Amino acid sequence: MARYKHIDTSPRFLAVDLQRQLLPGTFEHALNHLLDGVLDLSCFDARFRNDATGATAYAQ
């Protein structure tokens, strides 16, 4: 199983809030919804062989 870094999308240093920028009904909102919750992207996990060693990867 590939290990991934946690991506925190809550604003801390920048005045950009991703959830407020992705307005419902837009292509960007639909794409974010598909990639985060609908599509099964586990087939890409085989590419990362960092189960026990190596740096964690950013989830795509």
N, CA, C and O atoms as a Tripos MOL2 file, in Angstrom:
@<TRIPOS>MOLECULE
protein
  240   239    60     0     0
PROTEIN
NO_CHARGES

@<TRIPOS>ATOM
      1 N           0.8480   -1.1860    0.0000 N.3       1 MET1
      2 CA          0.0000    0.0000    0.0000 C.3       1 MET1
      3 C           0.8810    1.2320    0.0000 C.2       1 MET1
      4 O           1.8000    1.3360    0.8120 O.2       1 MET1
      5 N           0.6210    2.1420   -0.8760 N.am      2 ALA2
      6 CA          1.4120    3.3650   -0.9630 C.3       2 ALA2
      7 C           1.1020    4.2920    0.2080 C.2       2 ALA2
      8 O          -0.0370    4.3680    0.6680 O.2       2 ALA2
      9 N           2.1190    4.9890    0.6790 N.am      3 ARG3
     10 CA          1.9360    5.9790    1.7380 C.3       3 ARG3
     11 C           1.8620    7.3570    1.1030 C.2       3 ARG3
     12 O           2.6410    7.6730    0.2030 O.2       3 ARG3
     13 N           0.9290    8.1790    1.5690 N.am      4 TYR4
     14 CA          0.7500    9.5180    1.0090 C.3       4 TYR4
     15 C           0.8410   10.5740    2.0960 C.2       4 TYR4
     16 O           0.4950   10.3270    3.2510 O.2       4 TYR4
     17 N           1.3140   11.7620    1.7090 N.am      5 LYS5
     18 CA          1.3180   12.9140    2.5980 C.3       5 LYS5
     19 C          -0.0930   13.4600    2.6770 C.2       5 LYS5
     20 O          -0.8370   13.4230    1.6970 O.2       5 LYS5
     21 N          -0.4590   13.9650    3.8360 N.am      6 HIS6
     22 CA         -1.7650   14.6000    4.0020 C.3       6 HIS6
     23 C          -1.7140   15.9950    3.3920 C.2       6 HIS6
     24 O          -0.7790   16.7530    3.6510 O.2       6 HIS6
     25 N          -2.7030   16.3330    2.5930 N.am      7 ILE7
     26 CA         -2.7820   17.6660    1.9940 C.3       7 ILE7
     27 C          -3.8550   18.4440    2.7330 C.2       7 ILE7
     28 O          -5.0370   18.1040    2.6760 O.2       7 ILE7
     29 N          -3.4330   19.4850    3.4230 N.am      8 ASP8
     30 CA         -4.3460   20.3270    4.1790 C.3       8 ASP8
     31 C          -4.7980   21.4760    3.2870 C.2       8 ASP8
     32 O          -3.9890   22.3310    2.9250 O.2       8 ASP8
     33 N          -6.0820   21.5090    2.9270 N.am      9 THR9
     34 CA         -6.5840   22.5500    2.0310 C.3       9 THR9
     35 C          -7.1910   23.7300    2.7740 C.2       9 THR9
     36 O          -7.7490   24.6300    2.1470 O.2       9 THR9
     37 N          -7.0930   23.7400    4.0880 N.am     10 SER10
     38 CA         -7.6260   24.8860    4.8370 C.3      10 SER10
     39 C          -6.6000   26.0290    4.7950 C.2      10 SER10
     40 O          -5.3980   25.7870    4.9130 O.2      10 SER10
     41 N          -7.0650   27.2510    4.6290 N.am     11 PRO11
     42 CA         -6.1340   28.3730    4.4890 C.3      11 PRO11
     43 C          -5.4410   28.7220    5.8030 C.2      11 PRO11
     44 O          -6.0700   28.7730    6.8600 O.2      11 PRO11
     45 N          -4.1490   28.9580    5.7160 N.am     12 ARG12
     46 CA         -3.3820   29.4080    6.8790 C.3      12 ARG12
     47 C          -2.5500   30.6260    6.5210 C.2      12 ARG12
     48 O          -2.5740   31.6370    7.2220 O.2      12 ARG12
     49 N          -1.8100   30.5200    5.4170 N.am     13 PHE13
     50 CA         -0.9130   31.6010    5.0400 C.3      13 PHE13
     51 C          -1.4190   32.3730    3.8240 C.2      13 PHE13
     52 O          -1.0790   33.5410    3.6350 O.2      13 PHE13
     53 N          -2.2180   31.7230    3.0200 N.am     14 LEU14
     54 CA         -2.7630   32.3760    1.8360 C.3      14 LEU14
     55 C          -4.2380   32.6750    2.0530 C.2      14 LEU14
     56 O          -4.9340   31.9630    2.7760 O.2      14 LEU14
     57 N          -4.6830   33.7080    1.4310 N.am     15 ALA15
     58 CA         -6.0970   34.0720    1.5720 C.3      15 ALA15
     59 C          -6.9590   33.3410    0.5490 C.2      15 ALA15
     60 O          -7.9610   33.8850    0.0860 O.2      15 ALA15
     61 N          -6.5830   32.1200    0.1920 N.am     16 VAL16
     62 CA         -7.3350   31.3290   -0.7820 C.3      16 VAL16
     63 C          -7.9170   30.1170   -0.0620 C.2      16 VAL16
     64 O          -7.1870   29.3120    0.5160 O.2      16 VAL16
     65 N          -9.2100   30.0030   -0.1040 N.am     17 ASP17
     66 CA         -9.8990   28.8570    0.4720 C.3      17 ASP17
     67 C         -10.4300   28.0270   -0.6980 C.2      17 ASP17
     68 O         -11.3610   28.4490   -1.3840 O.2      17 ASP17
     69 N          -9.8470   26.8600   -0.9250 N.am     18 LEU18
     70 CA        -10.1930   26.0430   -2.0840 C.3      18 LEU18
     71 C         -11.6760   25.7240   -2.1240 C.2      18 LEU18
     72 O         -12.2800   25.7710   -3.1950 O.2      18 LEU18
     73 N         -12.2760   25.4040   -0.9980 N.am     19 GLN19
     74 CA        -13.6900   25.0530   -0.9760 C.3      19 GLN19
     75 C         -14.5830   26.2310   -1.3660 C.2      19 GLN19
     76 O         -15.6580   26.0270   -1.9300 O.2      19 GLN19
     77 N         -14.1590   27.4410   -1.0770 N.am     20 ARG20
     78 CA        -14.9420   28.6260   -1.4660 C.3      20 ARG20
     79 C         -14.6940   29.0060   -2.9160 C.2      20 ARG20
     80 O         -15.5450   29.6400   -3.5400 O.2      20 ARG20
     81 N         -13.5420   28.6300   -3.4620 N.am     21 GLN21
     82 CA        -13.2170   28.9520   -4.8480 C.3      21 GLN21
     83 C         -13.9360   28.0320   -5.8320 C.2      21 GLN21
     84 O         -14.2640   28.4410   -6.9460 O.2      21 GLN21
     85 N         -14.1790   26.7890   -5.4160 N.am     22 LEU22
     86 CA        -14.8300   25.8230   -6.2960 C.3      22 LEU22
     87 C         -16.3430   25.9380   -6.1330 C.2      22 LEU22
     88 O         -16.9370   25.2960   -5.2680 O.2      22 LEU22
     89 N         -16.9390   26.7440   -6.9550 N.am     23 LEU23
     90 CA        -18.3650   27.0090   -6.8550 C.3      23 LEU23
     91 C         -19.1760   25.8590   -7.4420 C.2      23 LEU23
     92 O         -18.8500   25.3600   -8.5190 O.2      23 LEU23
     93 N         -20.2340   25.4300   -6.7430 N.am     24 PRO24
     94 CA        -21.0800   24.3610   -7.2720 C.3      24 PRO24
     95 C         -21.6320   24.7200   -8.6510 C.2      24 PRO24
     96 O         -22.0340   25.8560   -8.9060 O.2      24 PRO24
     97 N         -21.6390   23.7250   -9.5250 N.am     25 GLY25
     98 CA        -22.1340   23.9380  -10.8780 C.3      25 GLY25
     99 C         -21.0480   24.2560  -11.8870 C.2      25 GLY25
    100 O         -21.3230   24.3290  -13.0840 O.2      25 GLY25
    101 N         -19.8010   24.4490  -11.4180 N.am     26 THR26
    102 CA        -18.7070   24.7360  -12.3450 C.3      26 THR26
    103 C         -17.9610   23.4540  -12.6820 C.2      26 THR26
    104 O         -18.0560   22.4520  -11.9740 O.2      26 THR26
    105 N         -17.2260   23.5100  -13.7680 N.am     27 PHE27
    106 CA        -16.4200   22.3590  -14.1860 C.3      27 PHE27
    107 C         -15.4030   21.9960  -13.1100 C.2      27 PHE27
    108 O         -15.1870   20.8170  -12.8290 O.2      27 PHE27
    109 N         -14.7840   22.9970  -12.5140 N.am     28 GLU28
    110 CA        -13.7580   22.7620  -11.5010 C.3      28 GLU28
    111 C         -14.3420   22.0340  -10.2890 C.2      28 GLU28
    112 O         -13.7140   21.1290   -9.7400 O.2      28 GLU28
    113 N         -15.5320   22.4300   -9.8820 N.am     29 HIS29
    114 CA        -16.1880   21.7780   -8.7470 C.3      29 HIS29
    115 C         -16.4980   20.3230   -9.0830 C.2      29 HIS29
    116 O         -16.2760   19.4340   -8.2610 O.2      29 HIS29
    117 N         -17.0100   20.0760  -10.2870 N.am     30 ALA30
    118 CA        -17.3280   18.7160  -10.7070 C.3      30 ALA30
    119 C         -16.0620   17.8570  -10.7800 C.2      30 ALA30
    120 O         -16.0660   16.7040  -10.3490 O.2      30 ALA30
    121 N         -14.9980   18.4100  -11.3190 N.am     31 LEU31
    122 CA        -13.7450   17.6690  -11.4240 C.3      31 LEU31
    123 C         -13.1820   17.3380  -10.0450 C.2      31 LEU31
    124 O         -12.7380   16.2140   -9.8080 O.2      31 LEU31
    125 N         -13.1990   18.3030   -9.1430 N.am     32 ASN32
    126 CA        -12.7310   18.0630   -7.7770 C.3      32 ASN32
    127 C         -13.5670   16.9830   -7.0960 C.2      32 ASN32
    128 O         -13.0240   16.1150   -6.4130 O.2      32 ASN32
    129 N         -14.8790   17.0350   -7.2800 N.am     33 HIS33
    130 CA        -15.7670   16.0310   -6.6930 C.3      33 HIS33
    131 C         -15.4740   14.6400   -7.2540 C.2      33 HIS33
    132 O         -15.4230   13.6640   -6.5050 O.2      33 HIS33
    133 N         -15.2840   14.5510   -8.5560 N.am     34 LEU34
    134 CA        -14.9930   13.2590   -9.1790 C.3      34 LEU34
    135 C         -13.6720   12.6760   -8.6980 C.2      34 LEU34
    136 O         -13.5940   11.4910   -8.3730 O.2      34 LEU34
    137 N         -12.6400   13.5000   -8.6530 N.am     35 LEU35
    138 CA        -11.3170   13.0020   -8.2760 C.3      35 LEU35
    139 C         -11.2260   12.6740   -6.7920 C.2      35 LEU35
    140 O         -10.5170   11.7430   -6.4100 O.2      35 LEU35
    141 N         -11.9280   13.4170   -5.9560 N.am     36 ASP36
    142 CA        -11.8440   13.1900   -4.5140 C.3      36 ASP36
    143 C         -12.7590   12.0930   -4.0090 C.2      36 ASP36
    144 O         -12.4270   11.4260   -3.0290 O.2      36 ASP36
    145 N         -13.9140   11.8820   -4.6540 N.am     37 GLY37
    146 CA        -14.8500   10.9720   -4.0430 C.3      37 GLY37
    147 C         -15.4780    9.9160   -4.9120 C.2      37 GLY37
    148 O         -15.9670    8.9140   -4.3910 O.2      37 GLY37
    149 N         -15.4850   10.0980   -6.2190 N.am     38 VAL38
    150 CA        -16.2370    9.1800   -7.0630 C.3      38 VAL38
    151 C         -15.3280    8.1660   -7.7560 C.2      38 VAL38
    152 O         -15.5870    6.9630   -7.7060 O.2      38 VAL38
    153 N         -14.2800    8.6400   -8.3930 N.am     39 LEU39
    154 CA        -13.4100    7.7510   -9.1510 C.3      39 LEU39
    155 C         -12.4940    6.9470   -8.2410 C.2      39 LEU39
    156 O         -11.9860    7.4600   -7.2430 O.2      39 LEU39
    157 N         -12.2900    5.6970   -8.5890 N.am     40 ASP40
    158 CA        -11.3630    4.8430   -7.8580 C.3      40 ASP40
    159 C          -9.9910    4.9750   -8.5040 C.2      40 ASP40
    160 O          -9.7600    4.4360   -9.5870 O.2      40 ASP40
    161 N          -9.0880    5.6790   -7.8550 N.am     41 LEU41
    162 CA         -7.7650    5.9310   -8.3910 C.3      41 LEU41
    163 C          -6.7070    5.0070   -7.7950 C.2      41 LEU41
    164 O          -5.5090    5.2660   -7.9080 O.2      41 LEU41
    165 N          -7.1580    3.9350   -7.1620 N.am     42 SER42
    166 CA         -6.2210    3.0300   -6.4970 C.3      42 SER42
    167 C          -5.3030    2.3040   -7.4850 C.2      42 SER42
    168 O          -4.2680    1.7730   -7.0810 O.2      42 SER42
    169 N          -5.6620    2.2710   -8.7580 N.am     43 CYS43
    170 CA         -4.7980    1.6180   -9.7420 C.3      43 CYS43
    171 C          -3.4560    2.3460   -9.8630 C.2      43 CYS43
    172 O          -2.4750    1.7480  -10.3040 O.2      43 CYS43
    173 N          -3.3980    3.6080   -9.4840 N.am     44 PHE44
    174 CA         -2.1530    4.3640   -9.5410 C.3      44 PHE44
    175 C          -1.2500    4.0800   -8.3360 C.2      44 PHE44
    176 O          -0.0710    4.4340   -8.3580 O.2      44 PHE44
    177 N          -1.7850    3.4470   -7.2850 N.am     45 ASP45
    178 CA         -0.9890    3.1540   -6.0940 C.3      45 ASP45
    179 C           0.1650    2.2110   -6.3900 C.2      45 ASP45
    180 O           1.1960    2.2780   -5.7200 O.2      45 ASP45
    181 N           0.0200    1.3440   -7.3670 N.am     46 ALA46
    182 CA          1.0730    0.3810   -7.6920 C.3      46 ALA46
    183 C           2.3430    1.0830   -8.1680 C.2      46 ALA46
    184 O           3.4370    0.5290   -8.0680 O.2      46 ALA46
    185 N           2.1950    2.2890   -8.6780 N.am     47 ARG47
    186 CA          3.3550    3.0470   -9.1590 C.3      47 ARG47
    187 C           4.2800    3.4430   -8.0080 C.2      47 ARG47
    188 O           5.4890    3.5730   -8.2040 O.2      47 ARG47
    189 N           3.7260    3.6350   -6.8200 N.am     48 PHE48
    190 CA          4.5140    4.0650   -5.6690 C.3      48 PHE48
    191 C           4.8720    2.8560   -4.8210 C.2      48 PHE48
    192 O           4.0040    2.2200   -4.2210 O.2      48 PHE48
    193 N           6.1340    2.5570   -4.7800 N.am     49 ARG49
    194 CA          6.6090    1.4260   -3.9820 C.3      49 ARG49
    195 C           7.3190    1.9740   -2.7370 C.2      49 ARG49
    196 O           8.5250    1.7960   -2.5680 O.2      49 ARG49
    197 N           6.5630    2.6310   -1.8860 N.am     50 ASN50
    198 CA          7.1300    3.2430   -0.6880 C.3      50 ASN50
    199 C           6.4360    2.7260    0.5600 C.2      50 ASN50
    200 O           6.2440    3.4690    1.5230 O.2      50 ASN50
    201 N           6.0580    1.4530    0.5460 N.am     51 ASP51
    202 CA          5.3530    0.8760    1.6900 C.3      51 ASP51
    203 C           6.1800    0.9560    2.9710 C.2      51 ASP51
    204 O           5.6820    1.3840    4.0130 O.2      51 ASP51
    205 N           7.4240    0.5500    2.8910 N.am     52 ALA52
    206 CA          8.2470    0.4810    4.1050 C.3      52 ALA52
    207 C           9.3350    1.5360    4.1180 C.2      52 ALA52
    208 O           9.7060    2.0220    5.1870 O.2      52 ALA52
    209 N           9.8470    1.8970    2.9700 N.am     53 THR53
    210 CA         10.9470    2.8650    2.9180 C.3      53 THR53
    211 C          10.6300    3.9350    1.8940 C.2      53 THR53
    212 O           9.7100    3.7950    1.0880 O.2      53 THR53
    213 N          11.3880    4.9830    1.9390 N.am     54 GLY54
    214 CA         11.2080    6.0680    0.9740 C.3      54 GLY54
    215 C          10.2740    7.1350    1.5060 C.2      54 GLY54
    216 O           9.5610    6.9420    2.4910 O.2      54 GLY54
    217 N          10.3030    8.2480    0.8320 N.am     55 ALA55
    218 CA          9.4740    9.3760    1.2350 C.3      55 ALA55
    219 C           8.0300    9.1490    0.8440 C.2      55 ALA55
    220 O           7.7380    8.4590   -0.1330 O.2      55 ALA55
    221 N           7.1360    9.7320    1.6110 N.am     56 THR56
    222 CA          5.7220    9.6320    1.2730 C.3      56 THR56
    223 C           5.4520   10.4820    0.0320 C.2      56 THR56
    224 O           6.1790   11.4310   -0.2610 O.2      56 THR56
    225 N           4.4080   10.1250   -0.6780 N.am     57 ALA57
    226 CA          4.0540   10.8260   -1.9130 C.3      57 ALA57
    227 C           2.8030   11.6650   -1.6750 C.2      57 ALA57
    228 O           2.0490   11.4190   -0.7330 O.2      57 ALA57
    229 N           2.5920   12.6480   -2.5290 N.am     58 TYR58
    230 CA          1.3690   13.4180   -2.4950 C.3      58 TYR58
    231 C           0.2970   12.6430   -3.2490 C.2      58 TYR58
    232 O           0.5400   12.1850   -4.3650 O.2      58 TYR58
    233 N          -0.8660   12.4930   -2.6690 N.am     59 ALA59
    234 CA         -1.9610   11.8110   -3.3440 C.3      59 ALA59
    235 C          -2.4250   12.6640   -4.5090 C.2      59 ALA59
    236 O          -2.4890   13.8890   -4.3980 O.2      59 ALA59
    237 N          -2.7450   12.0320   -5.6150 N.am     60 GLN60
    238 CA         -3.1770   12.7640   -6.8080 C.3      60 GLN60
    239 C          -4.6500   12.7700   -6.9250 C.2      60 GLN60
    240 O          -5.1930   13.3420   -7.8710 O.2      60 GLN60
@<TRIPOS>BOND
     1     1     2 1
     2     2     3 1
     3     3     4 2
     4     3     5 am
     5     5     6 1
     6     6     7 1
     7     7     8 2
     8     7     9 am
     9     9    10 1
    10    10    11 1
    11    11    12 2
    12    11    13 am
    13    13    14 1
    14    14    15 1
    15    15    16 2
    16    15    17 am
    17    17    18 1
    18    18    19 1
    19    19    20 2
    20    19    21 am
    21    21    22 1
    22    22    23 1
    23    23    24 2
    24    23    25 am
    25    25    26 1
    26    26    27 1
    27    27    28 2
    28    27    29 am
    29    29    30 1
    30    30    31 1
    31    31    32 2
    32    31    33 am
    33    33    34 1
    34    34    35 1
    35    35    36 2
    36    35    37 am
    37    37    38 1
    38    38    39 1
    39    39    40 2
    40    39    41 am
    41    41    42 1
    42    42    43 1
    43    43    44 2
    44    43    45 am
    45    45    46 1
    46    46    47 1
    47    47    48 2
    48    47    49 am
    49    49    50 1
    50    50    51 1
    51    51    52 2
    52    51    53 am
    53    53    54 1
    54    54    55 1
    55    55    56 2
    56    55    57 am
    57    57    58 1
    58    58    59 1
    59    59    60 2
    60    59    61 am
    61    61    62 1
    62    62    63 1
    63    63    64 2
    64    63    65 am
    65    65    66 1
    66    66    67 1
    67    67    68 2
    68    67    69 am
    69    69    70 1
    70    70    71 1
    71    71    72 2
    72    71    73 am
    73    73    74 1
    74    74    75 1
    75    75    76 2
    76    75    77 am
    77    77    78 1
    78    78    79 1
    79    79    80 2
    80    79    81 am
    81    81    82 1
    82    82    83 1
    83    83    84 2
    84    83    85 am
    85    85    86 1
    86    86    87 1
    87    87    88 2
    88    87    89 am
    89    89    90 1
    90    90    91 1
    91    91    92 2
    92    91    93 am
    93    93    94 1
    94    94    95 1
    95    95    96 2
    96    95    97 am
    97    97    98 1
    98    98    99 1
    99    99   100 2
   100    99   101 am
   101   101   102 1
   102   102   103 1
   103   103   104 2
   104   103   105 am
   105   105   106 1
   106   106   107 1
   107   107   108 2
   108   107   109 am
   109   109   110 1
   110   110   111 1
   111   111   112 2
   112   111   113 am
   113   113   114 1
   114   114   115 1
   115   115   116 2
   116   115   117 am
   117   117   118 1
   118   118   119 1
   119   119   120 2
   120   119   121 am
   121   121   122 1
   122   122   123 1
   123   123   124 2
   124   123   125 am
   125   125   126 1
   126   126   127 1
   127   127   128 2
   128   127   129 am
   129   129   130 1
   130   130   131 1
   131   131   132 2
   132   131   133 am
   133   133   134 1
   134   134   135 1
   135   135   136 2
   136   135   137 am
   137   137   138 1
   138   138   139 1
   139   139   140 2
   140   139   141 am
   141   141   142 1
   142   142   143 1
   143   143   144 2
   144   143   145 am
   145   145   146 1
   146   146   147 1
   147   147   148 2
   148   147   149 am
   149   149   150 1
   150   150   151 1
   151   151   152 2
   152   151   153 am
   153   153   154 1
   154   154   155 1
   155   155   156 2
   156   155   157 am
   157   157   158 1
   158   158   159 1
   159   159   160 2
   160   159   161 am
   161   161   162 1
   162   162   163 1
   163   163   164 2
   164   163   165 am
   165   165   166 1
   166   166   167 1
   167   167   168 2
   168   167   169 am
   169   169   170 1
   170   170   171 1
   171   171   172 2
   172   171   173 am
   173   173   174 1
   174   174   175 1
   175   175   176 2
   176   175   177 am
   177   177   178 1
   178   178   179 1
   179   179   180 2
   180   179   181 am
   181   181   182 1
   182   182   183 1
   183   183   184 2
   184   183   185 am
   185   185   186 1
   186   186   187 1
   187   187   188 2
   188   187   189 am
   189   189   190 1
   190   190   191 1
   191   191   192 2
   192   191   193 am
   193   193   194 1
   194   194   195 1
   195   195   196 2
   196   195   197 am
   197   197   198 1
   198   198   199 1
   199   199   200 2
   200   199   201 am
   201   201   202 1
   202   202   203 1
   203   203   204 2
   204   203   205 am
   205   205   206 1
   206   206   207 1
   207   207   208 2
   208   207   209 am
   209   209   210 1
   210   210   211 1
   211   211   212 2
   212   211   213 am
   213   213   214 1
   214   214   215 1
   215   215   216 2
   216   215   217 am
   217   217   218 1
   218   218   219 1
   219   219   220 2
   220   219   221 am
   221   221   222 1
   222   222   223 1
   223   223   224 2
   224   223   225 am
   225   225   226 1
   226   226   227 1
   227   227   228 2
   228   227   229 am
   229   229   230 1
   230   230   231 1
   231   231   232 2
   232   231   233 am
   233   233   234 1
   234   234   235 1
   235   235   236 2
   236   235   237 am
   237   237   238 1
   238   238   239 1
   239   239   240 2
@<TRIPOS>SUBSTRUCTURE
     1 MET1         2 RESIDUE 1 A MET
     2 ALA2         6 RESIDUE 1 A ALA
     3 ARG3        10 RESIDUE 1 A ARG
     4 TYR4        14 RESIDUE 1 A TYR
     5 LYS5        18 RESIDUE 1 A LYS
     6 HIS6        22 RESIDUE 1 A HIS
     7 ILE7        26 RESIDUE 1 A ILE
     8 ASP8        30 RESIDUE 1 A ASP
     9 THR9        34 RESIDUE 1 A THR
    10 SER10       38 RESIDUE 1 A SER
    11 PRO11       42 RESIDUE 1 A PRO
    12 ARG12       46 RESIDUE 1 A ARG
    13 PHE13       50 RESIDUE 1 A PHE
    14 LEU14       54 RESIDUE 1 A LEU
    15 ALA15       58 RESIDUE 1 A ALA
    16 VAL16       62 RESIDUE 1 A VAL
    17 ASP17       66 RESIDUE 1 A ASP
    18 LEU18       70 RESIDUE 1 A LEU
    19 GLN19       74 RESIDUE 1 A GLN
    20 ARG20       78 RESIDUE 1 A ARG
    21 GLN21       82 RESIDUE 1 A GLN
    22 LEU22       86 RESIDUE 1 A LEU
    23 LEU23       90 RESIDUE 1 A LEU
    24 PRO24       94 RESIDUE 1 A PRO
    25 GLY25       98 RESIDUE 1 A GLY
    26 THR26      102 RESIDUE 1 A THR
    27 PHE27      106 RESIDUE 1 A PHE
    28 GLU28      110 RESIDUE 1 A GLU
    29 HIS29      114 RESIDUE 1 A HIS
    30 ALA30      118 RESIDUE 1 A ALA
    31 LEU31      122 RESIDUE 1 A LEU
    32 ASN32      126 RESIDUE 1 A ASN
    33 HIS33      130 RESIDUE 1 A HIS
    34 LEU34      134 RESIDUE 1 A LEU
    35 LEU35      138 RESIDUE 1 A LEU
    36 ASP36      142 RESIDUE 1 A ASP
    37 GLY37      146 RESIDUE 1 A GLY
    38 VAL38      150 RESIDUE 1 A VAL
    39 LEU39      154 RESIDUE 1 A LEU
    40 ASP40      158 RESIDUE 1 A ASP
    41 LEU41      162 RESIDUE 1 A LEU
    42 SER42      166 RESIDUE 1 A SER
    43 CYS43      170 RESIDUE 1 A CYS
    44 PHE44      174 RESIDUE 1 A PHE
    45 ASP45      178 RESIDUE 1 A ASP
    46 ALA46      182 RESIDUE 1 A ALA
    47 ARG47      186 RESIDUE 1 A ARG
    48 PHE48      190 RESIDUE 1 A PHE
    49 ARG49      194 RESIDUE 1 A ARG
    50 ASN50      198 RESIDUE 1 A ASN
    51 ASP51      202 RESIDUE 1 A ASP
    52 ALA52      206 RESIDUE 1 A ALA
    53 THR53      210 RESIDUE 1 A THR
    54 GLY54      214 RESIDUE 1 A GLY
    55 ALA55      218 RESIDUE 1 A ALA
    56 THR56      222 RESIDUE 1 A THR
    57 ALA57      226 RESIDUE 1 A ALA
    58 TYR58      230 RESIDUE 1 A TYR
    59 ALA59      234 RESIDUE 1 A ALA
    60 GLN60      238 RESIDUE 1 A GLN
